[in-house]
Amino acid sequence: MTGFSALYKDTLRYLEEKLPMFQRIGPAAIKKDLTNTRTLMAHLGHPEKTYPTIHIAGTNGKGSTAHMIAAVLQAHGLKTGLYISPHYKDFRERIKINGRFITRKEVVGFVDRQRELIEQIQPSFFEVTVAMAFDHFRRHEVDVAVIETGLGGRLDSTNVIKPLLSIITNIGYDHMSLLGNTLPEIAGEKAGIIKHTVPVVVGEQDPETRSVFEKKARQEKSPLFGLRRTTVRKS
C-alpha cells in the first residue's frame, strides 16, 4: 500500500468511525435539525448557492431518477454534478461530475481543510459528505447539480438548497422511527423539500399521500405536476 493510499484509507476511517454514521449506529446518527449543515455551508462560503440544483426525495426510485436526470443533462452538454447516497463499494460513488468520481486526493484535502471545524461541531458522516459534495461542485464550476436526499426531506442535510425543481418519487413505509408511523406522516417529511414557488414533480398515485403534497405545494405557491402510470407493451 502506497503512502497516499494509506492516507486515504485513514481519512475514510476517520469519517466512518469518528463521526456518527447511520449505516453503523442507526437513527442515533441523524441530527434533528439543519444547524450543522448550515454552519458548514457558511464556513465554506455557501457553495450551494453558486449553481442550479435539482432536488430528489422519495422512498424508492430516487437514486435511479437522479442518475437518469444527470445523464440527460450531461448528454445536453451541461457539466453535471451528482450527489447520491449511500455508496455501495467506493465512498467516491456519492460525489460525481459527468460520471467521474471525486478523486481520493480531493476527499483527503477536504477533510484536512475542514478537520478543525469538524472536531468543533461534531457533524454526522452524512453532513460532512453533503458539504464535501457541494464544495466539490463549486470548485469544478458545474452547470447544474442533481441532489438526492439521504433520508426524509424536511430535516435532511441536503435541504439547504433552493432548487430549480423538486421531485418526489413515491412514498412507502421507511425509517418509521424517524419519519412517522403513517404514510401521510412520512409524506409530510418528504414534502419538506418543496420550496416557495419552486415547481415540484410528484410520482405518487395514492390519494392519501398525494393530498399532502398538494397542500404543501399550495402553501408554498409551487406549481405541482403529477405523473401517470403507463404500461409498456412488448412488441
Residue pairs with C-beta under 8 A, 6 or more apart in sequence:
1 9
4 104
4 105
4 108
5 104
7 108
8 104
8 107
8 108
11 107
11 108
11 111
11 112
12 91
12 107
14 111
15 21
15 91
15 111
15 125
15 128
15 129
16 24
16 125
17 24
19 118
19 122
19 123
19 124
19 125
19 128
20 28
20 29
20 31
20 122
20 124
20 125
21 29
21 124
21 125
21 126
22 29
22 30
22 124
22 125
22 126
22 150
22 151
23 86
27 175
27 177
27 178
29 124
29 125
29 126
30 124
30 151
30 155
30 178
31 123
31 124
31 127
31 155
31 157
32 155
33 155
34 155
34 157
34 159
34 160
36 121
36 122
36 123
36 124
36 127
36 157
37 123
37 127
37 130
37 131
37 157
37 160
38 160
39 117
39 121
39 123
40 114
40 117
40 121
40 123
40 127
40 128
40 130
40 131
41 47
41 48
41 131
41 134
41 160
43 114
43 117
44 114
44 131
44 134
44 135
47 134
47 135
47 137
47 138
47 139
48 134
48 160
48 161
50 138
51 81
51 137
51 138
51 141
51 142
51 143
51 144
51 145
52 143
52 144
52 145
52 163
52 164
53 144
53 145
53 146
53 147
53 161
53 162
53 163
53 164
54 69
54 144
54 145
54 146
54 147
54 163
54 164
54 165
54 166
54 167
55 147
55 149
55 158
55 159
55 161
55 163
55 165
55 166
55 167
55 193
56 62
56 65
56 66
56 69
56 146
56 147
56 148
56 149
56 166
56 167
56 168
56 169
57 148
57 149
57 152
57 153
57 156
57 166
57 167
57 168
57 169
57 190
57 193
58 65
58 167
58 168
58 169
58 170
58 171
58 190
58 203
59 169
59 170
59 171
59 172
59 173
59 174
59 186
59 190
60 169
60 170
60 172
61 169
61 170
61 203
62 148
62 149
62 167
62 169
63 84
63 148
65 167
65 169
66 82
66 84
66 146
66 147
66 148
67 82
67 84
69 146
69 167
70 80
70 82
70 96
70 146
73 80
73 143
73 144
73 146
74 80
74 98
74 99
78 143
78 144
79 97
79 98
79 140
79 141
79 142
79 143
79 144
80 97
80 98
80 142
80 143
80 144
80 145
80 146
81 95
81 96
81 97
81 133
81 136
81 137
81 140
81 142
81 144
81 145
81 146
82 95
82 96
82 97
82 99
82 145
82 146
83 94
83 95
83 130
83 133
83 134
83 137
83 145
83 146
83 147
83 148
83 158
84 93
84 94
84 148
85 94
85 126
85 129
85 148
85 150
86 94
86 150
87 93
87 94
90 101
91 107
92 101
92 102
92 103
92 104
92 107
93 101
94 102
94 129
94 133
95 101
95 102
95 129
95 132
95 133
95 136
96 102
97 136
97 137
97 140
97 142
102 132
102 133
102 136
106 136
107 132
110 132
110 135
110 136
111 118
111 128
111 132
114 128
114 131
118 128
123 131
124 157
126 150
126 157
127 157
130 150
130 157
130 158
133 145
133 147
134 145
137 145
144 164
147 158
147 161
147 163
148 158
149 156
149 158
149 159
149 190
149 193
150 156
150 157
150 158
151 175
151 178
151 179
152 175
152 178
152 179
152 186
152 189
152 190
152 192
153 159
153 168
153 189
153 190
153 191
153 192
153 193
154 188
154 189
154 190
154 191
154 192
154 193
155 189
155 192
156 192
156 193
159 192
159 193
162 195
162 198
163 193
163 195
163 198
164 198
164 199
165 198
165 199
165 200
165 201
166 193
166 194
166 195
166 198
166 199
166 200
166 201
166 222
167 200
167 201
167 202
167 203
168 190
168 191
168 193
168 194
168 200
168 201
168 202
168 203
168 204
168 213
169 203
169 204
170 203
170 204
170 205
171 183
171 186
171 187
171 190
171 204
171 206
171 209
172 183
172 186
173 183
173 186
174 186
176 186
179 185
179 186
179 189
179 190
180 186
180 188
180 189
183 206
183 208
183 209
184 208
184 209
184 211
184 212
186 209
187 204
187 209
187 212
187 213
188 212
188 216
191 212
191 213
191 216
193 200
194 200
194 213
194 216
194 217
194 220
194 222
195 220
195 222
196 220
196 221
196 222
197 220
197 221
197 222
198 220
198 222
199 222
199 223
199 224
199 225
200 213
200 217
200 222
200 223
200 224
200 225
201 224
201 225
201 226
201 227
202 210
202 213
202 224
202 225
202 226
202 227
203 226
203 227
204 210
204 213
205 229
210 226
213 224
214 224
216 222
217 223
217 224
